[in-house]
Amino acid sequence: MSWLEAIPQYFLVLLILVLPGLFLTVTMNLRGLLRAALAVPLSVAGFAASAVIFGFVGIAWNPWTVAIAFLVVGAGLWAALIPVRRRHPHPRLGQVRWGALRERMTSQSIALWCAFIVGAALIAHRLTLILETPDAISQTYDAIFHYNALQYIHDTGNASSLTLGGLGVTAEPSFYPAAWHNTAAMVATVTEFSPLVIANAMTFVLCALVWTLGCLYFATRLFGRHPAITVSTGLVAACFPAFPFLLSFYGNLFPNTMSIAFLPVLLGMLTEAVGLSHDARIEARTPLWLAILLVTGATGLAHPSSVLLALLILLILLVTVWWRAVAGRRPWWVIVLGALGIVVGAYALQQIWFAARATQEASSWAPHITSPGALGEALGPVFPNAMHVPWGLVIVTLLGASAALRSRARWVVGAWAVMVWMYVLVASSRDVPFRYDWTGIWYNDANRLLALIPVLAVPLAAAGCAAILTWAAHKLLTLVDRATPGQRSRSDSDDAARTSPAQKLHHSRVAGALGGALAVLIGFITLQGQAMTDVVDYGRTQYGMEGPTPLLTPDEQALIERLPEEVPDDAVVFGNPVTGTSLAYAMADVQVLIPHNGLIADGEASTIVHHLEDLQTNPAVCPALEKHNVRYVLDFGTEQVNPFAYFNAAGSDEIGPENGFTLIDQQGPDAKLYEIVGCD
């Protein structure tokens, strides 16, 4: 598929992700940039919450029932907020207005549009370089589960996060955060597009659209709506390799990407709700808190670790509010109660933090670098052991941190420092228990921690770029004034005549536009260096069919695509899942015995896995095959998706006509389809 052919499909995916949430923002009377930034998170919240609730009460989860749920919830929100709407028909929620046809476009709204276009376009361009084709397959271990979970929800309507973990094959249903899968499955049900196209289109929407809008909202809450801030934010949102680019292919961690993309708008709303935003004039807090709850739910059902990070940052926000109360000489009892509340909140967060850690066995990532090296990786996050450091990003981030320390947003420097410290800990510390206590939520995986740093580094880097722009503009105007001093009129009342050329230049929109374009160009050249090329080259190795193909080769994909013509609808196929055979379910809608590594349904399935080649000598094999209706075997050789994804399927290493298997199709030397005939 070419990119031109994919445009209609990608656009339809975008509409399905945007329109339901946009409807909810209207019913909640949210406006401006906040409305735009919340559209996709609120859609995801509706998809994920309805999946859990419908699964619990036994209602079918499909486009019609979900649409009714959105209408009911929207009507309820609209009715509940009638008193608020009457008091504040046009609430100020710190939003930046985008401008409209009936309104005069201001420099702020023009800068906002430009910032969004620059950021989203740069990210989309980099993603096209990484994926190379719009239907590229992620050649990664986790992609097996994500693709197959999408197909499982589409086929069964069982979408609840409370039961998805087993994909219908384990003895007991288990919890797995399914917001990404719910959303992708809803798109699949409406459109019948390929899971590969849907997954890639959602990556574009989350990384280019949601991330950019969220960063713009968060940065304007911290540093105001000056055009220099917004344009700088749009640029730097696309310049940190660790996010959104690293997690677009590492893992592949589709759900984690979704949750991190939601964090900037969530943190921006929390900043505004507690009164620490640059524009503290909030007239209607109720819609804001409702939006916070909904986005928190969507983030938690995408990946709970991001909610825990948001709670940690909320604690830092509350400490800041308390300290300002102390400095403001508030009544002693207010200060004491606030301190007690912070202590209780910190203790509760610590208990939740420890309870949410993955097991120590699963948190197997080891430190990989020294502490100074880890600090360098954290300041200019690319990916662990990257060859180049983006020094331009490091400089503007540190400059922005220095500027933020002199503003109301100094708390964000502390939060960013905590994230940098946690990365240094996970990347370099040999203190196993202490390291696990702090980073076990992320499996002690340095890649996941590194991808979180840009959430706080983007607004700091934007502040640094804005400081440079302000300084450069001031110097330029000073030089113009000195070169062409303004002419003064004899009449002191003639303001126009008293205006210097520098002042005219300063107030010229054309000059502002040209200066902004030049600044973006210089920033792009300075910040998009070799480090970005490194991450794009790394990402290319994790997608498509050129170069290493640890999960699925072109021959294997071609054979999978023929399966619907060769395998009856009711038949089940067995194969070693981590060689790529399990993708027959997602890519060809053919039932497989094991949809993902480790998901072995019962003792009979274990018998098939370990003793299939002995079906003519082991009396337990044929009854096990009959129970699960396994009638075909996919053999994709012995290459597994990664060395840590070992699956012991040695019981099917030697199959052929001599022991009850007939080869019915083959593509290339290693991709083979056998029919089981030895039990007839």
N, C-alpha and C positions, 0 to 999 in steps of 0.2 A: 504494500500500500504506500502511495506517495503522500506527502504532506498536503498537497492540493486536494487529493481525494478524501483526506481525513478531516478537512475543515468542517463540512456539515455535521459529521458525527461528533467531533469535539465541541462544536457549538451547541448541539442538542444536549450533550452532557452538562455543559455550562448552564443551560436554561433549567434543567432539572435540579441542579444544585442551588441555583440562586432564587428561583421564583417562590418556592414555599416559604423560605425564610424571609424574603422581602415582604411577603404578605403579613407575616407576624410583626415585622418592624412597623408596618403601617398601622396595625391594630394597637400597637404599643405607643404610637405617636413619637417614634424615634425619627430623627431627621439628619440630613447632611451626611458628613463622612461616617458618623457612627452607624447610620442606616446601611450604608454601602458595606462597611466592614463586618456587620453582623449578619448579612444575608445568608451566606453559606454556613457559618456556625449554627444559626438557628434552624436551618434546613436539616443539618445533621442531627441536632438535638431532637427534632421531631421524628426523624427516621429511627434513631436509636432508642428513644424512650418508648415510642409506639411498639417497637419490636419486643421490648421487655414486658410491657403491660399487656399486649395482646397475647403473648406467649403464656403469661401467667393466668389470664382469664379464659383462654381458649378461643380467641377470635382470630380468624385468618388474617395473616399479614400480607397484604397485596396493595397495588396502587390505589384501588377504590377505597378500601378501609382506611388507608393512611391519609388519603385526601380528605375523607370525612373527619378524621382526627384533627387535621390541621384546621379545617373550618370550625370545628367545635371549640378547639383551644383558642383560635383567633377571636371567635365571638365572645368567649369567656373573658379573654384579656381586654377586649374592647369595652365590654360591659363593666368589668371591675375597675377600669381606669377612667370611667366617665367623670367622677368627681375631680380627679386630677386634671383631666382635659378641660373641664370648665374653669378651673382656677388658672391653668397655664395652657392656653390653646396653642401657643408656640413656645414650648419649653426650651430654655437654654441648658443644654447638656454638654457645653463645651465643644459643640460640634463646629467644624469648619464648613461653611456653606459652599456647595459646589457651583452655585450660580444657576440661573434659569433663563429661558428666553425672555421672560417678562422682566427680568432684573438686569441691572448693569453688572457685567462681569468685573470683579475687583482683581487687584493684583494678587490677593491671597488665593482666590478661587482659580485664577489662571495658573499660578504656581503649583497649586494642588493637582490640577489636571496634568500639567507637564510632569510633575514628580511621579504620579501614578503611571503615566505612559512610559516614561524612561525606565522606571524600576521593573514594571511588568514585562516590557519588551526585552530588556536585557536578560531577565531570567528565562523567558520563553526561548530566546535565541540560544542561550547556553543549554537548555534542556533538549532542544532539537539536535545540538551537536552531540550530546551524551546518548540520546536514544537512537539517533540516525534515521530510524523509521518510526512512524506513529504506532505501529503494532508490534514493536520490539518486545521480546520476552526477557524478563529479568532472570539472568542466569545465576540465581542465588538460592540458598537453602530455604529461607523463610517464604520465598515466593510460592513454593509448593503449597503450603497451608493456605496462604491468602487467596490464591487463584481458586483452589478447590473449595474453600469456604464460601466464596462468592457463588460458585455453581451450586453448592449444597443448599444455600438459602434460596436461590432461584428455583431449584427443583422442589424443595419441600415446604417452603414458606416458614420454616422454623428458623427465626432470625434472632432469638433472644440471646443477649450476652450471658445469661445465666446458664445456658445449655450448649453453646456453640463449640466449646472446647474439644468435644469428642468427635465432631463431624458425624454424629449418628452411629459411630461404630464402637465406642467404648462401653463398658458395662454401666457406668454411671455418667450422666451428663455433667460437664464441668464448666466453670466460668471462664469466659474469654472475652475481653473488651471488643465489641463488635461494631462500633460506630462506623468505621471505615467499610467493613463488609456489608453492613446494612445499607449504606448509601450506594455502594457499588452494585449490590444486588437489586436495589430499587431501580437503578439506571438500566440494569440488564433486563429486568422484567418489562420495563416500559419500551425499551428500544430493541432488545434481542441482539445487541452488539456483542462482539467478541470480548471475553474477559480481559484480553491483552489491551485492546483499544480503550476499554473503560478504565482500567488501572492507570494507563499512561495519561489519559485525558484528565483524570482526577488529580494526578501529580501536577499537571500544568495549572489546573484551577487552584489547588492548594498553595503551590509554591509561587506562582506569578501573581495571582489575584488576591487570595486571602492574606498571604504573608505581607505583600506590599501595602495593602490597605490597612492591615493591623499595625504595621510599623509606622505608617503615617499618623494614625490615630494616637498611638502611644507617644510618639515624639512630640506631637502638638500638645498633648496633655502635660508633658514635662517642660517643654521649652517655648510654648506659644506658637502662634500661627504666622510668624514672619516668613516671607517667601524663601529666604535663605535656608531656614530650617526645613521647610517642606521639600524643596528641591534637593537639598543635601540628603534628606532621608530617603527619597526615591532612588537616588544614586547608590548610596551605601547599602541599602537593603538588598541590592543585587551583587554586592561585591564581596561578601563573606563566603568563602568556599564551603565552610563547615555546614552552613544552612543558608538557603534551602537545597544546596546541590548535593552534599555528601549523603544525606539520608534519602535522596531521590533514587539512590541505587545501592547503598550499603544495606545488607541484610537479606532481602529487601524489607525495610521497616516502614511499610505503608502506613500502619496505624500511628506509629510514633511521629511520622512526618505530619499527619493530620493534627495531632495534639499540639505539637510545637508551633504549627502555623496559626493555631488559635490563641496562643499565649499572649502575643502583643496586644490584641484588642481586649483580652481579659484583664491584663495588667493595667492597661489604660483606663478601663472602667473602674477598677479598684482604686487607682490613684485618684480619680475624680470623686468616687463615692466617699472616700475618707477625708476629702478636702485638701489634698496636696497637689492638685493640678495647677497649672500656670494660670488658668482662668477658673477661679473658684466660685463663680456665680452659678450655682445649681438651683434651679427653681422647682424641679420635679424629680425627686430622688427615687420614687417608687418604680417607674419604668426602668431606671438604671439598675436597681437591685434585682428586679425580675430578669433583666437581660443577663446580669452577672450569674444568677442561679442557672439559667438555661445554658449559657456557654460553659459554665463549670461542669454541668452534667454531660454536655457533648464532649468536652475535653477528657473527662474521666472515663467515659465509655469508648473513647478512642485509645487512650493510654493513660492509666491512673497516675503514673509517675509525674506527668506534667502538672496535675492538680496538686500533688504534694509540693512541687517546686513553687507553684503559685501561692500555696499556704505559707511556705517559708518566707516568700517575699512580702506577703500580707503581714506577717509578724514584724518584719522590718518596717513596713509602713506604719503599723500601730505603735511601734517603739518611737518612731519619728513624731507621730502625733502627740504621744505622751510627753516627749521631751519638750516639744513646743508649749505644751500646757504648763510644764514646770517653768520654762523660761518666761511664760506669760503671766506667772504668778496667779494661777487659778487657785480656787479654794483647796485647802489641804486634803479634804476628804475626796475630792475629785482625783487628785494626784495619787492618793493611796489606793483608791478603788481601781484606777487605771493600772497601777503597778501590779496589783493582785491579779487583775484580768490578764495581763501580759504573761505573768508567771504561770498561771493556770493554762493559758493558751499554748505556751511553750512546752509545758509538760505533756499536754494532750497531743501536740504535734509530734513530740518525740516518741510517744507510744504508737501512734499511727505509723510513723516513719519506720520504726523497727518491725512492726507487724507486716508492713507492706514489702519488706525486702524479699528478693528471690532467695531460694535456698543457696547455701554455700556451695553445693555441688554445681548448681547452675551458674553461679557467679565465678566462672572459671578463668576470666581474663586476667592475665598477669601484668604487672607494671612493665613498661617497655623503654623507659628513658630516665635520665637523671632529673633532679628537681629543677635546675636552671633550664634544661632543655624543655621540660614540661611547661615551665613558665613562658618560654618563647612560643610554644605551640598554642598556649591559651590566649596570649595577647594578639596573635594573628592567626585565628583558627582556620586551618586548612583541613588536614586529616593527620592522624598519628603517623609519625615518621616521614612526613612530607619533606621533599627535597628543598623547597624554597619557602621563605617566609615573606608574606606581603607587607613589607616595611612601611609602605604608604598607609595601610590600614592601622598598623601599630601606632604610627605617629599621630594620626588624626583621632584615634580612640583615646590615647593618653592625653592629648590636648583637650578633647571634649570632656574627659574626666576632670581635668584641672578647671575647666570653665564651669562644669556642673557643681563643683565644690563651692563655688561662689554664688550659687543660685538656690531657689527653693527645692530644686531636684537633687540636692546632694545625697539624698538617701539612695538613689539609684547607683551611685558610685560604690556604696557599701554593698549593695546586692550583687553588683557585678564582681566586686572583689571576692565575695563568698563563692561565686561560681568559678572564678579563676582558681581559688584555693582548692575547691573540690576537684577540679581537673588535675591540678598538680598532685593532689593526694592519690587519685586513682591511677595516674600515669607513672608515678615514681615511687610511691611509698611501699616499703616492705613490711610495714606493720599490718599484718593480715587482719586481725580483729577490728582495729580502729578503721582501717580502710573499708572493710565490709559494712561496718555500722553506718558510715556516711554514704557510701555509693552502691550498696547492695541492691537498692531500688532499681538501679540501671545495670544490674548483673556485673558490676565492676568493669563495665565496658567503656573504654576511653572514648570511642567514637560517639556514643550516645551523649556523654557529658560534653564533649566538644561541640556537638550540634546545638546544645542549649545556650552556649555563651553568646551567640549573636543576638538572642532575644534582648539582652541588656546592652550589648556592645553597639548595636545599630544606632539607637538614639544618642549614645555618647559620641560615636564617630560622626554622626550628623551634626552634633553640637560643635565638634572640632572643625568640620568643614565650614560650618556657618561662621565660626570665629575667624577662619582664614579669609573667607569671602568678605566679611565686614572690614577686616584690617586692610585687605587689598583695595576695596572700594574707597575707604577713607584716604589711603595713600594716593590713589589715582585722582580723586577729587582735589586733594591738596596740590598735586602737581599741576592740574589744569588751572586751578586758581592762580598759582604762581606764574604760569606761562601766559595766561590771558586774564589779567585782573579785571574785575567787573567795572563797568562804567557807571558812575553815579550821576544822577540828574540833579539840576539845580533845585528842583522841587522835591522836598522830602516826602511828599505824599505820593509820589509816583513809584509804587512798589515794583512794577515791572522793570523800570529802568534801574532800580537798585539791585536787581537779581544778577548774580555773577554767572559766567558760563558754567562753572562747576555746579551751581545750584540747578541751572536749567538741565544739565546733564543728569543730575541726580533724580529729577522728577520726570524725566523722559521715559515713557513706557518702551519706546523702541530701544533706547540705550539699555534699559533694564533687561529686555528680552535678549538682546545680543550679548550682554554681559553674562546672563544666566546660561545661555547656550555655550558660550566660551568656557565658563566655569565647569559645566557638565562635561564638555569635551576634555578639558585638562584633567578633571577628576577621573574620568574613565581611563585615560591613558596612564595616569599615576597609580590608580588603585587596581585596575584589571591587569595584573602583571602575570609573571610566569606561574605564580601559585594557582591562579585560576585555570591556566592551561593544564597544569598538573592534575587538578581535580576533574577536568573534562576528560582528559586522557584516561584517568583511572576509571571514571564512570563508563566510558565506552567499552572497557573490558568486561563490564558486568551486564551488558545488554547485547542482544542481537546474535547473529550467527557468524560474524567475522571474528577471527582470532579465537581465543580459548572458549570452549562451549562446555563447561563442566556439568551443566544440567541437561541441556537438550541440543543435539546436533541437528543440522538441516535434514539428514537422513531420518533421524528419529521423529522430527516434526512431520515430515512427509508421510511416514508410516502411520502416525497418530491420526492425521487428517483423513486417512483412508479407512479407519476403523469402523465408522458408522455403516459402511457398505459391506463389511466382513463379519462383524460381531452382532448377533441378534440383540434386540432391545433389552431382553430380560437376562442376558448373560453377564457374568462378572469376570473381570480380567485380573490376573495376578501378575505382579512384577515387583522387583526391588524398587521401592518408591524413590530413593535418593539417587537413582540413575536417571530419573525423569519419567519413568513409566506411569507414575500416578497422575501426571498431567493429562493423561487420556481422559480423565473425568472432566476437567475444566475446559479442555480444548476440543474434545469430540463428544462430550456428554455420554461417555461410556462408563458404566459402573466399574469401579476398581475395588479390590478387596482392602487395600491399605492406602488411604488417601494422603497419609503423611507419616514420616518416620516416627515409630513408637506407638502408633495407633493400631494395636492388634486387638481385635474384638474379643476373642475368647480362646479357649484351649484348642478348638478345632482350627481356628485361623493360625495359631502357633504351629500346629502340626503341618499345615500347608507350607508355611514359611520355612520350616526346618527339615521337612522330609518329603517334599514334593517329588523329587526324582526317584523316590522309592515306592511310588504308588502301586507297582506290581508286586512288591514284596512286603510292604507294610500295610496291614489290614486297616489301619486307622485313617489312611490318607483319602481313599475314595469316599467314605462317609463324610469326612470333613469337606471335601470338594462339593458333595451333593448338598450339604447343609447350606453352604454359602453360594451355591450355584456357580462355582468357579469352573469355567469351561475353556478358558484361553489363558495363555501365558505370553506376556511381552518380555522379551529379553533384549536389553540395551547394553550388554556387556558388563564390565566390572568397574568402569570409571564412575565415581560418586561425586556429588556436587561439591563437597569440600572434605578435607581429611578429618574434620570433627563431626561429620554427619554419617558415621559408619552405621550400616544396617546389616545384620547378619542374615543373609539370604543364601547361605552356602548350600541349602537343601535343594536349590534349583540350578546349581552350576552346570550339571551335566544332564541335559535333557535332549531327547531325540527320538527317532523312530524305534530304536532298539528298546526303549523303556516306556513307550506309550504316548509319544507326542508327535504330531504331524506338523511340519512346517508349511504354512499356508500363505505367508507373505514375507518378503524381505526387502529392505532398502539399504544398499551399501553392505559393508562387511559385518556390521555389528547390530543393526536394528532388525529384529526378527519377531514374527508373530506365530505362535504355535497353538494348535488346537489339541485339547486333551482328549485322547481316544482310548487310553489304557484302561479306563473304568467301564467301558461298554460291555 
